[in-house]
Amino acid sequence: MIIDSIDTVVYTFQFIVPGYVISEVIGAIMPRKKYSEGERIVQVIGYSVFNMGVWYWLFKLIQNHIDPLSVWYWLINAVAVILTGVIVGFALGFIRSKNLFCRLFQKVGINLKHPIPTAWDYKFSDGQRQWVEITVTNGKVLRGIFSDHSMASSESEYRDIYLEELYIKKEGEWIKDERTEGVWINPEEIRYVKFYKWRN
């Protein structure tokens, strides 16, 4: 293998893998919109270019101080590509989850689309412990706690919910049903969800 072909492999790795890592980290932090395969590829390449712009000095340092024919060069490059992608992914995920870009542009009169695709994703991804009432199709109301061990699907075609604790309302009071370990609710049964601020 000649040097030029080694460089081609390295540059391809550096301009594809970080973008994928960044995209996956952002997706783990907050729900994201669905993109076509072509849009996803463009997004991944864009993230990779941004990552290279931020960490160019680091990759240049590796290139200048380690023999590109050595195993260490490949190992350190691989670790650097993945770690830098994770760091940038967490940073961008935090910025997007706090909606910082939208707030910044709103100050100058520009309204951007919210980065979280649906109200469902927005509300259930905020990480807050809260009481919820879920009215199902037969008119019954299920009450419970949505918290750390609960789950709301981020799949747009299947919006099921799991509440970690189920409560029964008696004489205006919410009383925990000690016999259950939560409740799963089929998305086809959900009519609407009401949220209450958490109070002990």
Sequence and secondary structure as in RCSB ss.txt:
>XXXX:A:sequence
MIIDSIDTVVYTFQFIVPGYVISEVIGAIMPRKKYSEGERIVQVIGYSVFNMGVWYWLFKLIQNHIDPLSVWYWL
INAVAVILTGVIVGFALGFIRSKNLFCRLFQKVGINLKHPIPTAWDYKFSDGQRQWVEITVTNGKVLRGIFSDHS
MASSESEYRDIYLEELYIKKEGEWIKDERTEGVWINPEEIRYVKFYKWRN
>XXXX:A:secstr
  HHHHHHHHHHHHHHHHHHHHHHHHHHHS      HHHHHHHHHHHHHHHHHHHHHHHHHHHHHS TTSHHHHH
HHHHHHHHHHHHHHHHHHHHHHTTHHHHHHHTTT     SS  HHHHHHTS   EEEEEEETTS EEEEEESTT 
EE   TT   EEESEEEEEETTEEEE TT S EEE GGGEEEEEEE    
